[in-house]
Amino acid sequence: MSNRSIIIMVLILIGATAYLLLKGDGNVDMSGEKHGAEATQAEDTKKDAPAAAPAAPTAAPAADAKK
């Protein structure tokens, strides 16, 4: 690859990155995994998801199988 093509590729990547950063909402949470009352995203996705069909019955737990 020539130097000119590398420079063009870097400029395209910089432009795409700038576009995505400016187009995005900017509300990015980088604080890590949250638990308890702080974990609101999981609750929001449950509310937005359509009602799922009832789950099929599962096999007996391992504790009952040992008897």
Backbone bond lengths (Angstrom), bond angles and torsions (degrees), N, CA, C in turn:
res aa  C-N    CA-C-N  psi(-1)  N-CA   C-N-CA  omega(-1)  CA-C   N-CA-C  phi
1 M - - - 1.452 - - 1.522 109.00 -
2 S 1.283 114.75 139.05 1.459 117.97 179.02 1.524 109.98 -83.73
3 N 1.313 114.42 164.24 1.467 119.45 179.40 1.523 111.27 -63.11
4 R 1.323 115.95 -35.01 1.462 119.31 -178.97 1.525 111.73 -64.78
5 S 1.322 117.54 -40.99 1.461 119.83 179.80 1.526 111.14 -69.51
6 I 1.318 117.39 -34.23 1.473 120.20 177.09 1.524 110.11 -65.97
7 I 1.323 116.98 -42.64 1.469 120.34 179.21 1.522 110.45 -64.08
8 I 1.318 117.90 -41.96 1.468 121.37 178.19 1.520 110.35 -62.70
9 M 1.336 117.65 -41.90 1.461 120.97 -179.92 1.531 111.11 -65.09
10 V 1.328 116.68 -40.84 1.466 120.32 178.59 1.526 110.47 -64.82
11 L 1.319 117.43 -41.56 1.466 120.25 178.74 1.527 111.76 -64.46
12 I 1.319 117.10 -38.16 1.463 120.36 177.03 1.527 110.06 -64.64
13 L 1.328 117.27 -43.35 1.469 120.38 178.85 1.531 111.49 -64.19
14 I 1.327 117.01 -40.16 1.468 120.45 178.16 1.534 109.85 -64.39
15 G 1.320 116.36 -42.11 1.461 119.84 178.44 1.517 112.32 -64.02
16 A 1.347 116.75 -42.24 1.466 120.23 179.11 1.525 110.74 -65.41
17 T 1.322 116.51 -40.04 1.469 120.49 178.68 1.521 110.78 -64.57
18 A 1.314 116.97 -45.38 1.471 120.36 178.66 1.520 110.71 -61.84
19 Y 1.330 117.12 -41.92 1.462 120.60 179.01 1.525 111.22 -61.27
20 L 1.332 116.87 -46.40 1.463 119.79 -179.18 1.525 112.06 -66.08
21 L 1.322 117.24 -37.50 1.467 119.79 178.62 1.530 111.39 -67.84
22 L 1.315 116.76 -39.19 1.468 119.78 179.83 1.523 111.86 -75.21
23 K 1.322 117.18 -33.37 1.459 121.41 -177.95 1.534 111.88 -77.71
24 G 1.334 116.81 -27.87 1.460 120.96 -179.04 1.516 111.67 -69.92
25 D 1.322 115.45 167.44 1.463 119.46 -177.60 1.525 112.79 -78.42
26 G 1.322 118.52 -16.85 1.456 121.13 177.29 1.511 113.72 78.61
27 N 1.313 118.67 5.51 1.454 121.90 -178.90 1.529 108.94 -99.59
28 V 1.342 115.94 71.98 1.453 121.46 -176.90 1.519 108.68 -105.74
29 D 1.323 116.58 127.28 1.460 121.87 -179.63 1.520 108.60 -100.29
30 M 1.323 116.80 110.81 1.463 121.49 -177.81 1.532 111.46 -104.79
31 S 1.326 118.25 21.14 1.461 120.44 -174.80 1.519 113.38 -85.63
32 G 1.317 119.22 -3.45 1.458 120.94 176.39 1.514 112.40 100.30
33 E 1.321 114.30 -168.60 1.465 120.76 -176.68 1.520 110.18 -72.65
34 K 1.320 116.02 140.14 1.463 121.04 -178.99 1.514 109.58 -119.83
35 H 1.318 115.12 150.81 1.464 121.51 -179.61 1.523 108.78 -131.24
36 G 1.320 115.51 158.90 1.460 120.89 173.95 1.513 112.55 73.75
37 A 1.330 115.80 -138.98 1.456 121.53 -175.11 1.525 112.12 -67.41
38 E 1.340 116.99 -23.23 1.459 120.10 -179.79 1.523 112.06 -73.38
39 A 1.323 117.68 -21.47 1.464 121.52 -176.31 1.524 109.36 -84.14
40 T 1.327 116.35 85.05 1.461 120.46 -177.51 1.516 112.22 -95.82
41 Q 1.329 118.14 -20.23 1.463 120.15 -177.31 1.522 111.14 -65.59
42 A 1.317 119.07 -39.89 1.460 121.82 -179.57 1.528 110.45 -64.28
43 E 1.315 117.07 -38.08 1.461 120.56 178.97 1.527 110.37 -67.66
44 D 1.330 116.82 -38.06 1.460 120.27 179.87 1.520 111.16 -65.61
45 T 1.325 117.36 -40.01 1.466 119.69 -179.35 1.517 110.79 -69.85
46 K 1.322 118.30 -31.60 1.462 120.46 177.28 1.525 110.60 -67.18
47 K 1.317 117.17 -37.05 1.455 121.12 179.97 1.524 110.93 -69.97
48 D 1.332 116.48 -36.66 1.461 120.89 -177.40 1.523 112.52 -78.46
49 A 1.330 118.20 -23.01 1.466 121.49 -175.96 1.530 110.15 -73.01
50 P 1.335 117.74 143.17 1.464 119.66 176.94 1.526 110.47 -69.85
51 A 1.315 115.93 161.07 1.458 120.54 -179.17 1.522 109.27 -64.30
52 A 1.312 115.83 127.91 1.465 120.91 -178.02 1.525 109.71 -88.78
53 A 1.313 115.03 157.00 1.463 120.39 176.91 1.519 108.81 -69.40
54 P 1.339 118.47 152.39 1.460 119.81 -179.89 1.529 111.05 -61.51
55 A 1.298 115.14 145.28 1.464 120.44 -177.30 1.524 110.25 -72.93
56 A 1.302 115.26 148.66 1.467 120.89 178.24 1.522 108.92 -72.84
57 P 1.334 118.16 149.35 1.459 119.33 179.72 1.532 110.39 -62.96
58 T 1.312 114.69 143.64 1.460 119.76 -177.58 1.517 110.12 -103.44
59 A 1.299 115.77 170.42 1.464 121.29 179.29 1.527 109.81 -70.00
60 A 1.315 115.96 162.67 1.459 121.37 -179.76 1.521 109.90 -62.92
61 P 1.339 117.71 146.17 1.454 120.00 178.26 1.530 111.35 -60.57
62 A 1.312 116.28 159.88 1.462 122.16 -176.54 1.544 110.60 -63.62
63 A 1.333 117.81 -32.54 1.466 120.17 -178.72 1.532 110.82 -63.76
64 D 1.335 117.46 -38.20 1.454 120.98 179.44 1.522 111.26 -73.24
65 A 1.305 118.37 -28.12 1.455 122.30 -177.53 1.524 111.82 -71.94
66 K 1.346 118.58 -23.82 1.462 122.26 -177.91 1.531 112.17 -76.61
67 K 1.305 118.96 -17.40 1.474 121.84 -176.57 1.478 112.67 -68.28
